[in-house]
Amino acid sequence: MSLLDLKGVSLSFAGSKVLDAVDFSVPAGRIVSLIGPNGAGKTSLFNCITGFYKPQQGSISLDGTETLRMKPHQVTQLGIARTFQNVRLFREMTVLENVMSGQHSRTRAGIIDAILRLPSQRREEAEIRRIAEECLSFVGITEGWEREATTLPYGWQRRVEIARALATTPRLLLLDEPAAGLTSGEKEELIELIRRIRNERDICILLIEHDTGLVMRLSERVSVLDHGVMIAEGTPKEIQSNQQVIEAYLGVEEDALDL
Ligand SMILES: Nc1ncnc2c1ncn2[C@@H]1O[C@H](COP(=O)(O)OP(=O)(O)OP(=O)(O)O)[C@@H](O)[C@H]1O
C-alpha cells in the first residue's frame, strides 16, 4: 500500500514545463530515493508535495487524503515534513528554539492563552520543549542546545534540521540532498540515522540525493526523473542496469551511477 501517491502531476512556469504528468508513489514503511540530473525537477516535485508549489494538473494524496489544495502548514499537520537543499535554520535562534519552532503548526493554545500565559499554554510549551529535546537527542545532539544554531559545524546544522522536521511527528520525511557537503564519516552516520528514523519511529523516507553510491546502499526503491518526466522506478539494482537511466546520466557526471 502507498503512503504517498502522485498521479498525472504537471507543473509549468511561464509556459515552460517543469513536471510532465508525473506518476509516483512511496510505499508505506519504505526508504525511497528520487534521483535525476540537475534541473530534472526533483526539488520542484518536493515543493508540490509540501504544498509550496501548486501543480496545474494532477492529484497528490497522503494515505488517501488529497493534499493538492492544502496550504503548506496544513500539509505539515497532515504528516509531511522536509529538510532543504541548503540548510535553512533560523538565525539568532538557539539550537533548541529552532527545533521547537518546527512544532509551531501543531500548537493548539490560542492567542488569548498566549497573551495571558494560561496554564494550558504553559503545559503546551513544556511539551513542545520536551519533544524538541527528545528529537535532538535522537539525532545525536546531546549538548550545545543553547548555542546559536547557525554557529554549529555544518554537519551538525544538518542534524538540527532533521530534528526540527522530526519534531512535527511526520509520517513521511522528505530530505533534499541530506548528504551534500558532508564528509565520508558524516555520510556513514547519516545512513545510520535515516535507517533509525524509519525503523524506530516508523517514518517513511523520501530523499533526493546526488551521491548515487549512498542512494544505492540506503534505498529500497529508486525513482528517476529526467526533464520533468519519471523515466524509471525500481530496486537499486534494476535502476543501475536500466538503459534509459544510464543514457539520462551520460555526459552529465562520469561514473554517475557507480557503474
Ligand atoms: N519558482 C520557479 N520559477 C521558475 N522556474 C522554476 C521555479 N522553480 C523551479 N523552476 C525551474 O524548474 C526546473 C527544475 O528545477 P528543480 O530545482 O526542481 O530541479 P532539480 O532536479 O531539483 O535540480 P538540482 O538537482 O540541480 O537541484 C529548472 O529549470 C528551474 O529553473
The ligand as an SDF file (V2000), in Angstrom:
LIG
                    3D

 31 33  0  0  0  0  0  0  0  0999 V2000
    9.7260   29.1420   -8.9020 N   0  0  0  0  0  0  0  0  0  0  0  0
   10.2050   28.8230  -10.1210 C   0  0  0  0  0  0  0  0  0  0  0  0
   10.0450   29.6700  -11.1760 N   0  0  0  0  0  0  0  0  0  0  0  0
   10.5170   29.3610  -12.3990 C   0  0  0  0  0  0  0  0  0  0  0  0
   11.1850   28.2260  -12.6820 N   0  0  0  0  0  0  0  0  0  0  0  0
   11.3740   27.3490  -11.6940 C   0  0  0  0  0  0  0  0  0  0  0  0
   10.8980   27.5920  -10.3620 C   0  0  0  0  0  0  0  0  0  0  0  0
   11.2390   26.5330   -9.5810 N   0  0  0  0  0  0  0  0  0  0  0  0
   11.9010   25.6670  -10.3940 C   0  0  0  0  0  0  0  0  0  0  0  0
   11.9890   26.1570  -11.6510 N   0  0  0  0  0  0  0  0  0  0  0  0
   12.6480   25.5060  -12.7950 C   0  0  0  0  0  0  0  0  0  0  0  0
   12.3070   24.1470  -12.7910 O   0  0  0  0  0  0  0  0  0  0  0  0
   13.3850   23.3770  -13.3150 C   0  0  0  0  0  0  0  0  0  0  0  0
   13.6710   22.2390  -12.3730 C   0  0  0  0  0  0  0  0  0  0  0  0
   14.2960   22.7590  -11.1890 O   0  0  0  0  0  0  0  0  0  0  0  0
   14.4710   21.9120   -9.8690 P   0  0  0  0  0  0  0  0  0  0  0  0
   15.2090   22.7630   -8.8840 O   0  0  0  0  0  0  0  0  0  0  0  0
   13.1880   21.3400   -9.4560 O   0  0  0  0  0  0  0  0  0  0  0  0
   15.4240   20.7420  -10.3880 O   0  0  0  0  0  0  0  0  0  0  0  0
   16.2870   19.6860   -9.5670 P   0  0  0  0  0  0  0  0  0  0  0  0
   16.1190   18.3730  -10.2430 O   0  0  0  0  0  0  0  0  0  0  0  0
   15.9370   19.7620   -8.1300 O   0  0  0  0  0  0  0  0  0  0  0  0
   17.7570   20.2320   -9.8130 O   0  0  0  0  0  0  0  0  0  0  0  0
   19.0870   20.1300   -8.8820 P   0  0  0  0  0  0  0  0  0  0  0  0
   19.4640   18.6800   -8.8590 O   0  0  0  0  0  0  0  0  0  0  0  0
   20.0790   20.9520   -9.6380 O   0  0  0  0  0  0  0  0  0  0  0  0
   18.7380   20.6810   -7.5450 O   0  0  0  0  0  0  0  0  0  0  0  0
   14.5510   24.3110  -13.5220 C   0  0  0  0  0  0  0  0  0  0  0  0
   14.6300   24.6410  -14.8840 O   0  0  0  0  0  0  0  0  0  0  0  0
   14.1690   25.5270  -12.6920 C   0  0  0  0  0  0  0  0  0  0  0  0
   14.6980   26.7080  -13.2220 O   0  0  0  0  0  0  0  0  0  0  0  0
  1  2  1  0
  2  3  1  0
  2  7  2  0
  3  4  2  0
  4  5  1  0
  5  6  2  0
  6  7  1  0
  6 10  1  0
  7  8  1  0
  8  9  2  0
  9 10  1  0
 10 11  1  0
 11 12  1  0
 11 30  1  0
 12 13  1  0
 13 14  1  0
 13 28  1  0
 14 15  1  0
 15 16  1  0
 16 17  2  0
 16 18  1  0
 16 19  1  0
 19 20  1  0
 20 21  2  0
 20 22  1  0
 20 23  1  0
 23 24  1  0
 24 25  2  0
 24 26  1  0
 24 27  1  0
 28 29  1  0
 28 30  1  0
 30 31  1  0
M  END
$$$$
